[in-house]
Amino acid sequence: MIFTDTKNPDFAESFNELLQRGKMDIAHVSAIVANIINEIKTDKNSALKQHISKFDNWTPSCDEDLKISTESMSKAYDNIDSKLKAALHLAYDRIKVYHEKQKPKSWFDTEENGTILGQKVTAVDSAGLYIPGGKAAYPSSLLMNVIPAQVAGVEKIVVCTPTPDNEPNELLLAACHLCGVSEVYKVGGASAIAAMAYGTQTIPKVDVITGPGNIFVATAKKMVFGDVNIDMIAGPSEIGILADDSANANHLAVDMLSQAEHDEMASSILITPSQKLADEVRVEIENWLIKLPREEIARKSIEERGAIIVTSDMDEAIKLMNDIAPEHLEVATDNAFELLPMIKHAGAIFLGHNTPEAIGDYVAGPNHTLPTGGTAKFYSPLGVENFMKKTSIISFSHKAINEIGEACALIANTEGLTAHEQSVRVRMSK
């Protein structure tokens, strides 16, 4: 783990390593992914079955084997523990309420001369949601992707998730039933992205693809972008923490590990002006690591991609964190809301000592599909607008075209586009 002070002569070099945390070697897998995409485009279901046999260790015997039945989803829902079922319902309700407040509205504005301008907002016809299912299955990711699509009004929702050894995750199936999803396919990786982007005999082509995944999924999303829309190119999970002496070192240590246990490539970064807190957190991390079932994964993440940085003051700490632009940012200070105006870049911000990042993963309400690797500087969290599109509305009266048509015709003439100019002038009064 990087443990450093901004006064150290080698700090700039160490900090630059952190800024490179989100770089994925897409070039290394591009040829493989391109080949997978081309095979799906050409051979469709036949290629899908071959890829499933190769990557997920089972072979579909027919096209129907690719789809998960609604009966199995209903059965999975009925079989889950009542407390867990209640927790899923709580999460569903809170996520839905939050995203309903995001929904943009169409609008129209009428000028005195009769011009009407506006914007029509409509949902896309179809959406493809990728839900990981390799090292672990995440029903929470299903909720976070399905609910905003439903709130947007998407009519056709398709879910793809890998099922190693042909064993779907029961909790994921239960979540599908809770959300009312009927089209779920046992397809993962770049194959799933290609299938949703171009369609096969079984999996329909969609307009938008969202959801997290590994480097093969991310590369495939990047390659199909343009033929379909995507949410973002997301990399390994990460957390940044701004804290001062008022923070609890034990809490911060387990918060850092809450990201580290996701993936060996996850990043956990604490920046604080308190040397005392930095030292305490370092000790508490080791105390927590030995208790975790996923210790091996978390330890590798912390050792190779974790960092604790001590700064001269909180202003310097915030500046560095803005440069990092973390996926999740905890502000563990007594005056967290006072610092909020200074924070410019983060996927989601968790304010105060009682707001761990994990609460946002499941039941807080905001979406947990967030920009990573510094892309929070220009990407937003997944939301309702990812499943909607805007159309401009323009209507001119005869009076309006006469009032401003000359300016339009002049610009068109200057650009040498005569038909543009005349299409306006023929409507203007002589």
Secondary structure, DSSP 8 states (H G I E B T S, - for coil): -EEEETTSTTHHHHHHHHHTTT---HHHHHHHHHHHHHHHHHHTHHHHHHHHHHHSS---SSGGGGEE-HHHHHHHHHHS-HHHHHHHHHHHHHHHHHHHTT----EEEE-TTS-EEEEEEEE-SEEEEE---SS---HHHHHHHHHHHHHHT-SEEEEE---GGG---HHHHHHHHHHT--EEE---HHHHHHHHHH--SSS---SEEE----HHHHHHHHHHBTTBEES----S-EEEEEE-TTS-HHHHHHHHHHHHTT-TT-EEEEEES-HHHHHHHHHHHHHHHTT-TTHHHHHHHHHHHEEEEE-SSHHHHHHHHHHH--SEEEEESTTHHHHGGG----SEEEESTT--HHHHHHTSSS------TTGGGT-----GGGGEEEEEEEE--HHHHHHHHHHHHHHHHHTT-HHHHHHHHTTS--
